[in-house]
Amino acid sequence: MGPRLYLKIGDMVRHKHYSAWGSGEVIEEKHSSLPGGLCLVRVLFEDGKERAFINDLDNECCCYYAGLKLRRL
């Protein structure tokens, strides 16, 4: 069974603990080809920095549990 992904390219997000980052857009997804490997997303925030997050809801360090929330339009 594959990972349960939270985000996909183009999703707009905000971090509930770091509002100074502003809104972000998912610009890249990376998936490991190894069993049990990580799934990552890169997010470009309004502050101009790219940040990487784990994108597997089965992982306790998933970006969802770390505070990354989908931005409602």
N, CA, C and O atoms as a GROMACS GRO file, in nm:
protein
  292
    1MET      N    1   0.084  -0.119   0.000
    1MET     CA    2   0.000   0.000   0.000
    1MET      C    3   0.089   0.125   0.000
    1MET      O    4   0.186   0.132   0.075
    2GLY      N    5   0.056   0.220  -0.082
    2GLY     CA    6   0.134   0.343  -0.094
    2GLY      C    7   0.101   0.442   0.017
    2GLY      O    8   0.010   0.419   0.096
    3PRO      N    9   0.175   0.550   0.022
    3PRO     CA   10   0.153   0.652   0.126
    3PRO      C   11   0.021   0.727   0.104
    3PRO      O   12  -0.029   0.737  -0.008
    4ARG      N   13  -0.033   0.777   0.212
    4ARG     CA   14  -0.153   0.861   0.204
    4ARG      C   15  -0.105   1.006   0.197
    4ARG      O   16  -0.059   1.062   0.296
    5LEU      N   17  -0.116   1.065   0.080
    5LEU     CA   18  -0.061   1.199   0.057
    5LEU      C   19  -0.160   1.306   0.103
    5LEU      O   20  -0.281   1.289   0.092
    6TYR      N   21  -0.106   1.416   0.154
    6TYR     CA   22  -0.186   1.529   0.202
    6TYR      C   23  -0.192   1.641   0.098
    6TYR      O   24  -0.300   1.695   0.073
    7LEU      N   25  -0.080   1.676   0.039
    7LEU     CA   26  -0.072   1.790  -0.052
    7LEU      C   27  -0.034   1.745  -0.193
    7LEU      O   28   0.027   1.640  -0.213
    8LYS      N   29  -0.072   1.828  -0.290
    8LYS     CA   30  -0.032   1.806  -0.429
    8LYS      C   31   0.015   1.939  -0.488
    8LYS      O   32  -0.010   2.045  -0.430
    9ILE      N   33   0.082   1.932  -0.601
    9ILE     CA   34   0.134   2.053  -0.665
    9ILE      C   35   0.019   2.150  -0.693
    9ILE      O   36  -0.087   2.112  -0.742
   10GLY      N   37   0.044   2.276  -0.660
   10GLY     CA   38  -0.055   2.381  -0.682
   10GLY      C   39  -0.139   2.414  -0.560
   10GLY      O   40  -0.205   2.519  -0.559
   11ASP      N   41  -0.140   2.329  -0.458
   11ASP     CA   42  -0.216   2.358  -0.336
   11ASP      C   43  -0.159   2.482  -0.268
   11ASP      O   44  -0.038   2.502  -0.265
   12MET      N   45  -0.248   2.563  -0.214
   12MET     CA   46  -0.209   2.682  -0.139
   12MET      C   47  -0.224   2.650   0.010
   12MET      O   48  -0.325   2.593   0.053
   13VAL      N   49  -0.122   2.688   0.089
   13VAL     CA   50  -0.118   2.653   0.230
   13VAL      C   51  -0.076   2.771   0.316
   13VAL      O   52  -0.026   2.871   0.266
   14ARG      N   53  -0.097   2.756   0.447
   14ARG     CA   54  -0.046   2.848   0.548
   14ARG      C   55   0.005   2.763   0.663
   14ARG      O   56  -0.043   2.652   0.684
   15HIS      N   57   0.102   2.815   0.738
   15HIS     CA   58   0.150   2.744   0.855
   15HIS      C   59   0.089   2.810   0.977
   15HIS      O   60   0.102   2.931   0.996
   16LYS      N   61   0.021   2.731   1.062
   16LYS     CA   62  -0.051   2.791   1.174
   16LYS      C   63   0.041   2.846   1.283
   16LYS      O   64  -0.003   2.928   1.364
   17HIS      N   65   0.166   2.804   1.287
   17HIS     CA   66   0.260   2.854   1.388
   17HIS      C   67   0.351   2.965   1.337
   17HIS      O   68   0.411   3.037   1.417
   18TYR      N   69   0.362   2.981   1.204
   18TYR     CA   70   0.455   3.078   1.146
   18TYR      C   71   0.382   3.167   1.045
   18TYR      O   72   0.407   3.159   0.925
   19SER      N   73   0.293   3.250   1.094
   19SER     CA   74   0.215   3.337   1.006
   19SER      C   75   0.304   3.436   0.930
   19SER      O   76   0.264   3.485   0.824
   20ALA      N   77   0.423   3.466   0.982
   20ALA     CA   78   0.515   3.559   0.914
   20ALA      C   79   0.562   3.505   0.780
   20ALA      O   80   0.605   3.582   0.694
   21TRP      N   81   0.554   3.374   0.760
   21TRP     CA   82   0.593   3.315   0.632
   21TRP      C   83   0.496   3.355   0.522
   21TRP      O   84   0.533   3.356   0.404
   22GLY      N   85   0.372   3.387   0.557
   22GLY     CA   86   0.269   3.418   0.459
   22GLY      C   87   0.214   3.290   0.398
   22GLY      O   88   0.237   3.180   0.449
   23SER      N   89   0.140   3.306   0.290
   23SER     CA   90   0.085   3.191   0.218
   23SER      C   91   0.194   3.123   0.140
   23SER      O   92   0.296   3.184   0.106
   24GLY      N   93   0.173   2.997   0.110
   24GLY     CA   94   0.269   2.922   0.031
   24GLY      C   95   0.200   2.839  -0.075
   24GLY      O   96   0.081   2.807  -0.064
   25GLU      N   97   0.275   2.805  -0.178
   25GLU     CA   98   0.224   2.720  -0.285
   25GLU      C   99   0.316   2.599  -0.300
   25GLU      O  100   0.438   2.612  -0.303
   26VAL      N  101   0.254   2.480  -0.308
   26VAL     CA  102   0.331   2.358  -0.329
   26VAL      C  103   0.385   2.360  -0.472
   26VAL      O  104   0.308   2.368  -0.568
   27ILE      N  105   0.518   2.355  -0.485
   27ILE     CA  106   0.580   2.366  -0.617
   27ILE      C  107   0.645   2.237  -0.664
   27ILE      O  108   0.681   2.224  -0.781
   28GLU      N  109   0.662   2.140  -0.572
   28GLU     CA  110   0.726   2.015  -0.612
   28GLU      C  111   0.687   1.902  -0.517
   28GLU      O  112   0.672   1.923  -0.396
   29GLU      N  113   0.670   1.783  -0.574
   29GLU     CA  114   0.649   1.661  -0.495
   29GLU      C  115   0.762   1.565  -0.526
   29GLU      O  116   0.804   1.554  -0.641
   30LYS      N  117   0.811   1.496  -0.426
   30LYS     CA  118   0.914   1.394  -0.446
   30LYS      C  119   0.870   1.268  -0.372
   30LYS      O  120   0.827   1.274  -0.257
   31HIS      N  121   0.882   1.156  -0.440
   31HIS     CA  122   0.841   1.028  -0.384
   31HIS      C  123   0.957   0.930  -0.393
   31HIS      O  124   1.018   0.914  -0.498
   32SER      N  125   0.986   0.864  -0.281
   32SER     CA  126   1.091   0.764  -0.279
   32SER      C  127   1.044   0.638  -0.352
   32SER      O  128   0.927   0.600  -0.343
   33SER      N  129   1.135   0.576  -0.424
   33SER     CA  130   1.101   0.451  -0.492
   33SER      C  131   1.125   0.330  -0.401
   33SER      O  132   1.094   0.217  -0.439
   34LEU      N  133   1.180   0.353  -0.283
   34LEU     CA  134   1.205   0.245  -0.188
   34LEU      C  135   1.086   0.225  -0.095
   34LEU      O  136   1.022   0.323  -0.054
   35PRO      N  137   1.054   0.101  -0.061
   35PRO     CA  138   0.946   0.078   0.036
   35PRO      C  139   0.977   0.147   0.168
   35PRO      O  140   1.088   0.135   0.221
   36GLY      N  141   0.881   0.218   0.221
   36GLY     CA  142   0.901   0.290   0.347
   36GLY      C  143   0.974   0.421   0.333
   36GLY      O  144   1.002   0.486   0.434
   37GLY      N  145   1.007   0.462   0.210
   37GLY     CA  146   1.077   0.588   0.187
   37GLY      C  147   0.986   0.707   0.208
   37GLY      O  148   0.864   0.692   0.217
   38LEU      N  149   1.045   0.825   0.215
   38LEU     CA  150   0.969   0.948   0.241
   38LEU      C  151   0.904   1.003   0.116
   38LEU      O  152   0.951   0.984   0.003
   39CYS      N  153   0.793   1.072   0.138
   39CYS     CA  154   0.729   1.154   0.036
   39CYS      C  155   0.742   1.298   0.084
   39CYS      O  156   0.701   1.331   0.195
   40LEU      N  157   0.798   1.383   0.002
   40LEU     CA  158   0.823   1.522   0.040
   40LEU      C  159   0.754   1.618  -0.055
   40LEU      O  160   0.729   1.586  -0.171
   41VAL      N  161   0.724   1.736  -0.004
   41VAL     CA  162   0.678   1.846  -0.088
   41VAL      C  163   0.765   1.967  -0.058
   41VAL      O  164   0.810   1.985   0.055
   42ARG      N  165   0.788   2.050  -0.160
   42ARG     CA  166   0.855   2.179  -0.142
   42ARG      C  167   0.750   2.286  -0.157
   42ARG      O  168   0.670   2.283  -0.251
   43VAL      N  169   0.750   2.381  -0.064
   43VAL     CA  170   0.653   2.489  -0.064
   43VAL      C  171   0.726   2.622  -0.072
   43VAL      O  172   0.820   2.646   0.005
   44LEU      N  173   0.684   2.707  -0.165
   44LEU     CA  174   0.740   2.842  -0.179
   44LEU      C  175   0.646   2.937  -0.106
   44LEU      O  176   0.529   2.952  -0.144
   45PHE      N  177   0.698   3.002  -0.001
   45PHE     CA  178   0.618   3.094   0.079
   45PHE      C  179   0.638   3.238   0.032
   45PHE      O  180   0.732   3.269  -0.040
   46GLU      N  181   0.547   3.325   0.075
   46GLU     CA  182   0.551   3.467   0.036
   46GLU      C  183   0.677   3.536   0.085
   46GLU      O  184   0.716   3.639   0.030
   47ASP      N  185   0.742   3.483   0.188
   47ASP     CA  186   0.865   3.546   0.236
   47ASP      C  187   0.984   3.514   0.144
   47ASP      O  188   1.096   3.556   0.171
   48GLY      N  189   0.958   3.441   0.035
   48GLY     CA  190   1.060   3.413  -0.066
   48GLY      C  191   1.142   3.288  -0.040
   48GLY      O  192   1.232   3.257  -0.118
   49LYS      N  193   1.113   3.215   0.066
   49LYS     CA  194   1.190   3.094   0.098
   49LYS      C  195   1.111   2.969   0.064
   49LYS      O  196   0.989   2.963   0.079
   50GLU      N  197   1.186   2.868   0.017
   50GLU     CA  198   1.128   2.736  -0.008
   50GLU      C  199   1.155   2.649   0.114
   50GLU      O  200   1.266   2.649   0.168
   51ARG      N  201   1.054   2.576   0.156
   51ARG     CA  202   1.069   2.486   0.269
   51ARG      C  203   1.015   2.349   0.230
   51ARG      O  204   0.917   2.339   0.156
   52ALA      N  205   1.080   2.244   0.281
   52ALA     CA  206   1.040   2.107   0.249
   52ALA      C  207   0.970   2.045   0.369
   52ALA      O  208   1.006   2.069   0.484
   53PHE      N  209   0.868   1.964   0.339
   53PHE     CA  210   0.788   1.898   0.442
   53PHE      C  211   0.760   1.755   0.402
   53PHE      O  212   0.751   1.723   0.283
   54ILE      N  213   0.744   1.668   0.502
   54ILE     CA  214   0.701   1.531   0.479
   54ILE      C  215   0.552   1.534   0.443
   54ILE      O  216   0.475   1.606   0.506
   55ASN      N  217   0.513   1.457   0.340
   55ASN     CA  218   0.377   1.464   0.286
   55ASN      C  219   0.303   1.331   0.298
   55ASN      O  220   0.222   1.299   0.211
   56ASP      N  221   0.327   1.254   0.401
   56ASP     CA  222   0.263   1.124   0.419
   56ASP      C  223   0.184   1.127   0.549
   56ASP      O  224   0.242   1.135   0.657
   57LEU      N  225   0.050   1.120   0.540
   57LEU     CA  226  -0.034   1.128   0.658
   57LEU      C  227  -0.011   1.013   0.757
   57LEU      O  228  -0.049   1.024   0.873
   58ASP      N  229   0.051   0.904   0.712
   58ASP     CA  230   0.082   0.794   0.802
   58ASP      C  231   0.209   0.819   0.884
   58ASP      O  232   0.241   0.743   0.975
   59ASN      N  233   0.282   0.926   0.851
   59ASN     CA  234   0.405   0.960   0.921
   59ASN      C  235   0.371   1.062   1.031
   59ASN      O  236   0.303   1.161   1.004
   60GLU      N  237   0.417   1.038   1.153
   60GLU     CA  238   0.386   1.129   1.263
   60GLU      C  239   0.445   1.268   1.244
   60GLU      O  240   0.406   1.361   1.314
   61CYS      N  241   0.539   1.283   1.152
   61CYS     CA  242   0.600   1.413   1.122
   61CYS      C  243   0.540   1.477   0.996
   61CYS      O  244   0.598   1.571   0.942
   62CYS      N  245   0.427   1.427   0.951
   62CYS     CA  246   0.362   1.482   0.831
   62CYS      C  247   0.337   1.632   0.849
   62CYS      O  248   0.311   1.679   0.960
   63CYS      N  249   0.345   1.705   0.740
   63CYS     CA  250   0.327   1.850   0.744
   63CYS      C  251   0.191   1.889   0.802
   63CYS      O  252   0.178   1.996   0.861
   64TYR      N  253   0.090   1.804   0.786
   64TYR     CA  254  -0.042   1.832   0.844
   64TYR      C  255  -0.033   1.840   0.996
   64TYR      O  256  -0.084   1.934   1.057
   65TYR      N  257   0.033   1.742   1.057
   65TYR     CA  258   0.046   1.739   1.203
   65TYR      C  259   0.143   1.846   1.252
   65TYR      O  260   0.136   1.886   1.369
   66ALA      N  261   0.233   1.892   1.167
   66ALA     CA  262   0.330   1.995   1.204
   66ALA      C  263   0.271   2.136   1.194
   66ALA      O  264   0.335   2.232   1.238
   67GLY      N  265   0.150   2.150   1.138
   67GLY     CA  266   0.085   2.280   1.135
   67GLY      C  267   0.058   2.339   0.998
   67GLY      O  268   0.011   2.452   0.990
   68LEU      N  269   0.086   2.266   0.892
   68LEU     CA  270   0.060   2.318   0.757
   68LEU      C  271  -0.086   2.289   0.721
   68LEU      O  272  -0.129   2.174   0.721
   69LYS      N  273  -0.160   2.393   0.692
   69LYS     CA  274  -0.303   2.380   0.664
   69LYS      C  275  -0.334   2.433   0.526
   69LYS      O  276  -0.278   2.534   0.483
   70LEU      N  277  -0.425   2.365   0.457
   70LEU     CA  278  -0.471   2.413   0.327
   70LEU      C  279  -0.540   2.547   0.344
   70LEU      O  280  -0.617   2.568   0.438
   71ARG      N  281  -0.510   2.638   0.253
   71ARG     CA  282  -0.570   2.772   0.257
   71ARG      C  283  -0.701   2.767   0.183
   71ARG      O  284  -0.707   2.722   0.068
   72ARG      N  285  -0.803   2.812   0.244
   72ARG     CA  286  -0.936   2.815   0.179
   72ARG      C  287  -0.946   2.939   0.093
   72ARG      O  288  -0.909   3.049   0.134
   73LEU      N  289  -0.996   2.918  -0.027
   73LEU     CA  290  -1.010   3.032  -0.120
   73LEU      C  291  -1.145   3.093  -0.112
   73LEU      O  292  -1.174   3.189  -0.182
   0.00000   0.00000   0.00000
